Amino acid sequence: MPVKTALVSVSDKTGIVEFARELEKNGVEILSTGGTAKALKEANVSVKDVSDYTGFPEMMGGRVKTLHPLVHGGILALRDNKEHVETAEKHGIQFIDLVVINLYPFKATIEKAGVTEEEAIENIDIGGPSMVRSAAKNFKFVTVLTDPRDYENVLAEIKENAETSLETRKKLARKAFTLTYKYDEMIDNYFRGVLGEAELLDLHYEKVCSLRYGENPQQKAAFFRHPDNHDANVTNSKVLHGKELSFNNIVDADSALELVKEFKEPTVVFVKHNNPCGVASSENIEDAFIQAYRVDPMSAFGCIIALNREVTDGILDQMKAENMFVELIIAPSYAPSALKRLMTRKNLRILETGELKKDMFQTDIKKVAGGILIQTKDSYDLTLDDLKVVTKAKPTSEEMASMLFATKVVKHVRSNAIIFSKGTVVTGIGAGQMSRVDSIKIAGFKGGDRVKGSVMSSDAFFPFVDSVEMAHDLGISAIIQPGGSVSDEEVIKKADELGIAMVFSGRRYFKH
């Protein structure tokens, strides 16, 4: 049915004047209230005040203005229901075809410093949610707009067809109900805070797809995304080619990509079973690729690869030369010729992220049986200014830079974690062991002769001197660790005896 009458009442007036002006040009009569009506009139848009339409003035300080049968009857009436139509005619109810509403800024109000309870309560919208829900319920005949970003598309449909499509109305209705439940949730949490009750956390995720199975074939699984997550990550990446993504593919791709995002320089990360098995930065992505692969070629069999630069033909040449078997590759972009060659590998999953940017979505969630733990992401970027040299031996500038590189990596390795590196190439990785000395042993074993002359980064402090002694035996030249142990003095003394430079970062990097 054609859009003949619109009710417009918005707190966020972004784009509303332009939108209303275009509605008027298309013959739509506009009903409005309060500040919205004032803004439209000042812009010379023809508007009828709701109070003039209902015959009742806004009252009780604006608390009551749209809660009236002439308003809700006009929104809720079923146009194909004879009794509804006759009732509307009998009582002079005008059908309202378009409802443009956004709600009082309750969230912005309660986030203000020093806000009073009275101010918060006055910013609980009543009429707005009522009209939004009425319009959304009657989407068969009524279009509800709650987001200025939708104005353009709705206006285009009205200009072309004098009405909106049923599909558009249904989508906008769903969006409207999302708005009202989130609004009520904010109010609920506000009162919980006022009353000293436990905060309620509702997590709303939308399903991306079902998965063939979970970590193992006997487990069912599905993939969900947070609707407010717009970052460059595995969840938002575009699948260009390959077999269906598995549960473990997604977990490993996330680990690889989140690590490679730590670096501004051309960097490549190889991941196997949720731990890096090769990391390198270089002046160009091809050098970084081959250096990262050679950290641990055996573990790289069947790996996940993440890059922070475009995938080139040079990388494809190296993959072919080394006869690499790769499960998945994820990168910001692909050279057309390189992508064409990659796509000849039938089962290889190819994911594209677009430009890698700083994450805005900073929530990290871990599960336990019957509950979840929530924390912020550890996004702090360690710098030279954070480091404190605690030994007589002083690290060189090259060793300091290499320790910062190794620490960016150690953040993404399962605890207990040890990273050896030379320059910006990892030389050994020890992950997920119950004792730190075992992680050092593994890193030394995996690194072999390359370890000598490396620096070492530890994700946590040393409770005993044995880690320093092992590092010395492996030929480690400098160590970076958080410090903070009751044994710090003893550990520093041992490092001095062995001639190893040691730096405290003041930051722990457990990853469980």
C-alpha positions in Angstrom: 0.0 0.0 0.0 1.3 3.5 -0.7 3.0 5.5 2.0 0.6 8.4 2.6 1.2 9.3 6.2 4.4 9.3 8.3 4.8 9.8 12.1 8.3 11.2 12.8 9.6 11.7 16.3 13.4 11.3 16.8 16.0 12.1 19.5 18.9 11.5 17.1 18.0 14.0 14.4 20.8 12.9 12.0 19.5 13.3 8.4 15.9 13.7 9.5 15.3 17.1 7.9 16.6 15.9 4.5 14.6 12.7 4.8 11.3 14.5 5.8 11.8 17.0 3.0 12.0 14.2 0.5 8.9 12.5 2.0 7.0 15.8 1.6 8.1 16.0 -2.1 6.6 12.6 -2.6 3.2 13.6 -1.2 3.6 12.1 2.3 1.8 13.9 5.1 4.0 14.2 8.2 2.9 14.0 11.8 5.4 14.9 14.5 6.0 15.9 18.1 8.0 18.3 20.2 11.6 19.0 19.2 11.3 17.0 16.0 8.3 19.1 14.8 10.1 22.2 15.7 13.2 21.2 13.8 11.2 20.3 10.7 9.2 23.5 10.8 12.3 25.6 11.1 13.5 23.8 7.9 10.2 24.8 6.2 9.0 21.2 6.1 5.2 21.0 6.3 4.3 19.2 9.6 1.1 18.5 11.6 1.6 18.3 15.4 0.4 15.1 16.9 -1.4 17.2 19.6 -3.4 18.9 16.9 -4.2 15.5 15.3 -5.3 13.9 18.6 -6.9 16.9 20.1 -4.9 16.4 23.2 -1.9 18.6 24.2 1.4 17.1 25.2 1.1 16.9 29.0 2.9 16.0 32.2 6.1 17.5 31.0 6.0 15.6 27.7 5.5 12.2 29.4 2.2 11.8 27.6 1.9 12.8 23.9 1.6 9.8 21.6 -0.1 7.3 23.9 -3.5 7.8 22.2 -5.9 5.5 20.2 -5.7 7.9 17.2 -1.9 7.2 17.1 -1.8 3.5 18.0 -5.0 2.7 16.1 -3.5 4.3 13.0 -0.4 2.2 13.4 -1.9 -1.1 14.4 -5.0 -1.3 12.2 -5.0 -4.2 9.7 -5.9 -2.7 6.4 -7.3 -6.0 5.1 -9.5 -6.5 8.1 -13.0 -5.1 7.6 -13.8 -4.6 11.3 -10.5 -2.7 11.7 -11.2 -0.4 8.7 -14.8 0.3 9.9 -13.6 1.1 13.4 -11.0 3.5 12.0 -13.6 5.3 9.9 -16.0 5.5 12.9 -13.5 7.0 15.2 -11.7 9.2 12.7 -8.4 7.2 12.9 -6.0 8.0 10.1 -3.8 5.1 8.9 -0.1 5.7 9.6 2.0 4.0 7.1 5.6 5.0 8.1 6.9 5.4 11.7 10.3 7.0 12.1 11.4 6.8 15.7 14.6 6.6 17.7 14.6 6.6 21.5 15.6 8.9 24.3 19.4 8.6 24.8 19.2 6.6 28.0 22.7 5.1 27.6 24.4 8.4 27.0 22.5 9.9 30.0 23.6 7.3 32.5 27.2 7.4 31.3 27.4 11.1 32.1 29.5 12.0 35.2 27.3 12.9 38.1 24.0 11.9 36.5 21.2 11.8 39.0 18.6 9.0 39.3 15.9 11.6 38.4 17.8 12.4 35.1 18.1 8.8 34.3 14.5 8.0 34.9 13.3 10.9 32.8 15.4 9.5 29.9 13.5 6.2 29.9 11.4 6.4 26.7 7.8 5.2 26.9 5.9 6.4 23.9 8.9 5.7 21.5 9.2 2.0 22.3 5.4 1.6 22.2 5.1 3.1 18.7 8.2 1.2 17.5 6.7 -2.1 18.7 3.3 -1.3 17.3 4.7 -0.5 13.9 7.0 -3.6 13.9 4.1 -5.8 14.9 2.1 -4.5 11.9 5.0 -4.8 9.4 2.5 -6.2 6.9 1.3 -2.7 6.3 3.6 -0.3 8.2 7.3 0.6 7.7 9.2 1.3 10.9 12.5 3.2 10.8 14.7 3.3 13.8 18.2 3.9 12.3 19.1 6.9 10.1 21.3 4.6 8.0 18.1 3.1 6.6 16.6 6.4 5.4 18.2 6.3 2.0 17.1 2.8 1.0 13.5 3.4 2.2 13.3 6.7 0.5 14.5 5.1 -2.8 11.7 2.5 -2.6 9.0 5.1 -1.9 10.2 7.2 -4.8 10.2 4.2 -7.2 7.0 2.4 -6.0 5.2 4.8 -3.6 5.6 2.1 -1.0 8.1 -0.2 0.5 8.4 -4.0 -0.1 7.2 -6.5 2.4 10.8 -7.9 2.7 12.1 -4.4 3.6 9.3 -3.9 6.2 10.0 -7.3 7.8 13.7 -6.6 8.0 13.1 -3.2 9.6 10.7 -4.8 12.0 13.3 -7.2 13.2 15.7 -4.4 13.6 13.1 -2.4 15.6 12.6 -5.3 18.0 16.3 -5.6 18.5 16.4 -1.9 19.4 13.7 -2.3 22.0 15.1 -5.4 23.7 18.5 -3.8 24.0 17.0 -0.6 25.3 15.1 -2.5 28.0 18.2 -4.5 28.8 20.1 -1.2 29.5 17.4 -0.1 31.8 17.4 -3.4 33.6 21.1 -3.2 34.2 20.8 0.4 35.4 18.3 -0.6 38.1 20.4 -3.6 39.0 23.3 -1.2 39.7 21.1 1.2 41.7 19.8 -1.7 43.8 23.2 -3.4 44.2 22.1 -6.5 42.5 24.2 -8.7 40.3 24.8 -7.4 36.8 23.0 -9.3 34.1 25.0 -10.1 31.0 23.1 -11.3 27.9 25.3 -12.3 25.0 23.6 -12.0 21.6 25.4 -13.6 18.7 24.0 -14.3 15.2 24.6 -17.6 13.5 27.1 -17.7 10.7 26.8 -21.3 9.8 26.6 -24.9 11.1 29.9 -26.8 11.1 30.3 -30.5 10.1 31.4 -31.2 13.7 33.4 -29.7 16.6 36.9 -30.3 17.8 36.2 -34.0 17.2 33.7 -35.8 14.9 31.5 -36.9 17.8 30.9 -33.2 18.8 28.2 -31.0 17.1 29.2 -27.4 16.4 28.1 -24.1 14.9 29.8 -20.7 14.3 28.3 -17.5 15.6 29.4 -13.8 15.3 28.7 -10.8 17.5 26.6 -8.3 15.5 28.7 -5.4 16.8 31.9 -6.9 15.6 33.1 -5.1 12.5 36.9 -5.7 12.9 39.2 -7.3 10.4 39.3 -10.8 11.9 38.6 -14.4 11.1 34.9 -14.0 11.9 34.5 -11.2 9.3 36.8 -12.7 6.7 35.6 -13.6 3.2 36.1 -17.3 2.1 37.4 -17.2 -1.4 38.0 -20.9 -2.0 38.3 -24.3 -0.5 36.6 -26.9 1.6 34.1 -26.0 4.3 35.8 -24.4 7.3 36.1 -26.7 10.3 35.8 -25.9 14.0 39.6 -26.3 14.4 40.3 -24.3 11.2 38.5 -21.3 12.6 40.2 -21.5 16.0 43.7 -21.8 14.4 43.0 -19.1 11.8 42.0 -16.8 14.6 45.2 -17.5 16.5 47.4 -16.9 13.5 45.7 -13.8 12.4 45.5 -12.2 15.8 49.3 -12.7 16.2 50.2 -11.4 12.8 48.1 -8.3 13.5 50.6 -7.4 16.3 53.2 -6.3 13.6 53.4 -3.4 11.3 56.4 -4.8 9.4 55.8 -7.5 6.7 55.1 -10.6 8.9 54.1 -14.2 8.4 52.8 -16.6 11.1 52.5 -20.4 10.8 50.2 -22.0 13.4 49.6 -25.6 14.3 47.1 -26.7 17.0 46.5 -23.2 18.2 50.2 -22.4 18.8 52.6 -20.7 16.4 55.3 -22.9 15.0 56.9 -20.2 12.9 57.0 -16.4 13.0 59.2 -13.9 11.1 59.2 -10.2 10.1 61.3 -8.9 7.3 61.5 -6.0 4.8 59.4 -7.9 2.3 56.7 -10.5 2.7 58.5 -13.2 0.7 61.5 -13.2 3.0 59.3 -13.2 6.0 57.4 -16.2 4.6 60.3 -18.5 4.0 62.0 -17.5 7.3 58.8 -18.2 9.3 58.4 -21.6 7.5 62.0 -22.7 8.3 61.5 -22.2 12.1 59.9 -25.6 12.3 59.1 -27.2 8.9 58.0 -30.5 10.4 55.3 -28.8 12.6 54.3 -26.6 9.6 52.9 -29.7 7.8 49.1 -29.2 7.6 49.4 -25.7 9.1 47.4 -22.5 9.1 49.3 -19.5 7.6 48.5 -15.8 8.3 50.1 -12.8 6.5 49.7 -9.1 7.1 50.5 -8.3 3.5 49.2 -9.3 0.1 49.9 -12.9 -1.0 52.2 -12.7 -4.1 53.4 -15.1 -6.8 56.8 -15.2 -5.0 55.1 -16.8 -2.0 53.4 -19.4 -4.2 56.8 -20.2 -5.7 58.2 -20.9 -2.2 55.2 -23.0 -1.3 55.8 -25.1 -4.4 59.5 -25.3 -3.9 59.1 -26.6 -0.3 56.2 -28.8 -1.3 54.1 -27.3 1.5 50.9 -28.9 2.6 48.7 -26.1 4.0 45.2 -26.3 5.5 44.3 -22.6 5.3 45.8 -19.3 4.4 44.5 -15.9 5.5 45.7 -12.5 4.4 44.4 -9.0 3.7 44.5 -9.6 -0.1 45.8 -11.7 -2.9 47.5 -10.8 -6.2 45.1 -12.1 -8.9 47.7 -14.4 -10.4 48.7 -15.8 -7.0 45.0 -16.4 -6.1 44.4 -18.2 -9.4 47.4 -20.5 -8.6 46.2 -21.1 -5.0 42.8 -22.0 -6.2 44.2 -25.0 -8.1 44.7 -26.6 -4.6 41.2 -28.0 -4.3 41.0 -28.4 -0.6 43.0 -25.3 0.5 40.8 -22.8 2.4 41.6 -19.3 1.3 40.4 -16.4 3.5 40.6 -12.6 2.8 40.3 -10.1 5.6 40.7 -6.8 3.9 42.9 -4.1 5.4 44.1 -5.0 8.9 43.2 -2.2 11.4 43.3 -1.7 15.1 40.4 -3.7 16.7 37.5 -1.8 18.1 35.8 -4.9 19.6 37.9 -5.5 22.8 36.0 -8.2 24.6 37.6 -11.6 25.2 35.5 -14.4 26.5 36.5 -17.7 27.9 34.2 -20.5 28.9 34.0 -22.7 32.0 31.4 -25.4 32.7 28.1 -23.5 33.4 29.6 -20.0 33.1 31.9 -17.6 31.2 34.8 -15.3 32.1 35.1 -12.0 30.4 38.1 -9.8 30.1 39.4 -7.0 27.9 41.9 -7.9 25.2 45.6 -7.4 26.1 46.2 -4.7 23.4 49.0 -2.8 25.2 52.0 -2.3 22.9 55.2 -2.8 24.8 57.9 -0.2 24.0 61.5 0.4 25.0 60.3 2.9 27.6 58.6 0.1 29.5 61.8 -2.0 29.8 64.1 -1.9 32.8 67.6 -3.4 32.6 68.3 -5.1 35.9 71.7 -6.8 35.2 75.3 -5.6 35.0 75.4 -6.8 31.4 73.5 -4.4 29.1 71.6 -5.7 26.1 72.5 -4.2 22.7 70.0 -2.1 20.8 69.5 -5.1 18.4 68.9 -7.4 21.4 66.4 -4.9 22.8 64.5 -4.8 19.5 64.6 -8.6 19.3 63.2 -9.0 22.8 60.3 -6.7 21.9 59.6 -8.8 18.8 59.8 -12.1 20.9 57.4 -10.7 23.5 54.8 -9.8 20.9 54.9 -13.5 19.9 54.9 -14.9 23.5 51.6 -13.1 24.2 50.0 -15.6 21.7 51.6 -18.8 22.9 50.0 -21.1 25.5 51.4 -20.9 29.0 54.0 -21.7 30.1 55.5 -19.9 27.1 59.1 -19.4 26.0 60.2 -17.7 22.7 63.7 -17.5 21.4 64.5 -15.1 18.6 67.3 -13.5 16.6 66.4 -10.2 15.1 62.8 -10.5 14.0 62.8 -14.3 13.4 61.7 -16.8 15.9 64.3 -19.5 16.5 62.5 -21.7 19.1 59.1 -22.1 20.7 58.2 -23.8 23.9 54.4 -23.8 24.6 51.8 -25.1 27.0 54.0 -26.9 29.6 53.3 -27.3 33.2 56.8 -26.0 34.2 58.7 -23.2 32.6 61.9 -25.2 32.4 60.1 -27.8 30.3 59.1 -25.0 27.9 62.7 -23.9 27.7 63.8 -27.5 27.0 61.3 -27.8 24.2 62.2 -24.5 22.7 65.9 -25.4 22.8 65.2 -28.8 21.2 63.0 -27.4 18.4 65.4 -24.6 17.7 68.6 -26.7 17.7 71.8 -24.9 16.7 69.9 -21.8 15.7 69.2 -21.0 19.3 72.7 -19.9 20.2 73.0 -16.2 20.3 69.2 -15.7 20.5 67.3 -13.6 23.1 64.6 -15.3 25.2 61.2 -14.0 26.2 59.2 -15.6 29.0 55.5 -15.0 29.5 55.9 -14.9 33.3 58.6 -14.4 36.0 61.2 -17.0 37.0 60.5 -18.5 40.5 64.0 -20.2 40.5 67.4 -19.7 38.9 67.2 -22.9 36.9 65.6 -21.2 33.9 68.5 -18.7 33.7 71.0 -21.6 33.9 69.3 -23.5 31.1 69.2 -20.3 29.0 72.9 -19.9 29.5 73.6 -23.5 28.5 71.7 -23.0 25.3 73.7 -19.9 24.4 71.0 -17.3 25.1 72.5 -13.8 25.2 69.7 -11.8 26.8 66.4 -12.4 28.6 63.2 -10.5 28.9 60.7 -11.4 31.6 58.0 -9.6 33.7 59.8 -9.7 37.0 57.9 -9.6 40.3 59.0 -12.9 41.8 60.2 -13.1 45.4 63.3 -14.7 43.8 64.0 -11.7 41.6 67.2 -10.8 43.4 68.5 -14.3 43.3 67.6 -14.6 39.6 69.3 -11.3 38.7 72.4 -12.4 40.7 72.6 -15.7 38.7 72.3 -13.8 35.4 75.2 -11.5 36.5 77.3 -14.6 37.4 76.6 -16.0 33.9 77.1 -12.8 32.0 73.5 -12.7 30.6 71.7 -9.4 30.1 68.2 -9.3 31.7 65.3 -6.9 31.2 62.1 -6.6 33.2 59.0 -5.7 31.2 56.7 -5.4 34.2 54.0 -7.2 32.2 52.9 -10.8 32.4 51.4 -12.6 29.4 49.7 -15.8 30.6 47.5 -17.4 27.9 45.4 -20.3 29.1 
